[in-house]
Amino acid sequence: MAKFQVIVTKGEYEPWWFFEDWKKDIELSFAYTEKSDAMSQYQVLATELMENYPNSAVKKNVLLATWSEDETQYCEECDDDIQTFHGLILLVDESVYEPTPDELATYFSFNKRLDLSKDA
């Protein structure tokens, strides 16, 4: 049986950068055995993030980054302020989920409002 996860992150990188220590940025994690439950949770959280943050971008349809230009944190190593990103990730069996065309139309239609060209 497949295990679905919906993960909310907050950190200095967009959620598609799976660096070695990316899990330290996890704020919330939801686990599901039913795909429809995971999709619904993702949709609710994505809508909430996009309502709360004016900027957003997506990669692979299910890796959502949102941010506000004025939310930064100071980086001592680089002696500068860096952007804070609020991310949303949908995984299946610990891999990025690849939605079907029908799922894209049903659960991820909000992607049309996103800046899909963001180059991270």
C-alpha positions in Angstrom: 0.0 0.0 0.0 1.3 3.4 -1.0 2.1 6.0 1.7 1.3 9.6 0.8 2.8 12.6 2.7 1.9 16.2 2.5 4.7 18.3 4.0 4.8 22.0 4.9 8.3 23.6 5.1 9.7 26.9 6.1 13.3 27.8 5.3 15.8 29.6 3.2 15.3 27.4 0.1 12.3 26.5 -2.1 11.0 23.0 -1.4 12.4 21.5 -4.6 15.9 21.8 -3.3 16.2 18.5 -1.4 19.6 19.2 0.2 20.9 16.7 2.7 19.4 18.5 5.6 16.1 19.6 4.0 14.0 17.8 6.6 15.1 20.3 9.3 12.7 22.8 7.5 9.6 20.6 8.0 7.0 22.4 10.1 4.1 20.0 9.5 3.7 16.6 8.0 0.6 14.6 7.2 0.5 10.9 6.3 -2.2 9.2 4.3 -2.9 5.8 2.8 -5.7 7.2 0.7 -4.5 9.3 -2.3 -7.7 11.3 -2.3 -7.2 12.4 1.3 -3.6 13.5 0.5 -4.7 15.4 -2.6 -7.5 17.2 -0.6 -5.1 18.2 2.2 -2.6 19.4 -0.3 -5.2 21.5 -2.1 -6.4 23.1 1.2 -2.8 23.9 2.3 -1.8 25.2 -1.1 -4.8 27.6 -1.2 -4.0 28.8 2.3 -0.3 29.5 1.5 -1.2 31.3 -1.7 -3.7 33.5 0.2 -1.2 34.4 2.8 1.9 35.0 0.6 1.8 37.3 -2.5 4.5 35.3 -4.4 4.5 31.7 -5.5 6.1 29.3 -7.8 5.9 25.6 -8.5 8.1 22.8 -9.8 7.0 19.3 -10.8 3.4 20.3 -10.2 3.5 19.4 -6.5 6.4 21.4 -5.1 5.0 24.7 -4.2 7.0 27.7 -2.8 5.4 30.8 -1.5 7.0 33.9 0.0 6.7 37.6 0.9 9.5 39.9 -0.1 9.6 41.4 3.3 10.0 38.1 5.2 13.7 37.5 5.5 16.2 36.1 8.0 19.7 37.2 8.7 22.4 34.8 7.5 25.6 35.2 9.6 27.7 33.0 7.2 26.8 35.3 4.2 26.4 38.5 6.2 23.2 39.3 4.5 19.4 38.9 4.7 18.0 35.9 2.9 14.5 35.2 1.7 12.2 32.9 3.8 10.2 30.4 1.7 7.0 28.5 2.8 6.9 25.3 0.9 4.5 22.5 0.3 5.5 19.0 -0.9 3.4 16.0 -2.0 5.3 12.7 -1.7 4.3 9.1 -2.4 6.5 6.4 -0.8 9.1 9.1 -0.1 9.4 10.3 -3.7 7.9 13.4 -5.4 4.4 12.5 -6.6 3.7 12.7 -10.3 0.0 13.6 -10.8 -2.0 12.2 -13.7 -3.5 14.7 -16.3 -6.9 14.2 -14.6 -5.4 14.9 -11.2 -3.7 18.0 -12.5 -7.1 19.3 -13.7 -8.9 18.4 -10.5 -6.5 19.1 -7.7 -3.8 21.3 -9.2 -5.7 23.8 -11.4 -4.5 26.6 -9.1 -1.1 26.1 -10.8 -2.4 28.3 -13.6 -2.1 31.3 -11.2 1.5 30.5 -10.3 4.7 31.8 -11.9 5.8 28.5 -13.5 8.8 30.2 -15.0 10.6 30.8 -11.7 14.1 29.7 -12.0 15.6 28.6 -8.7 
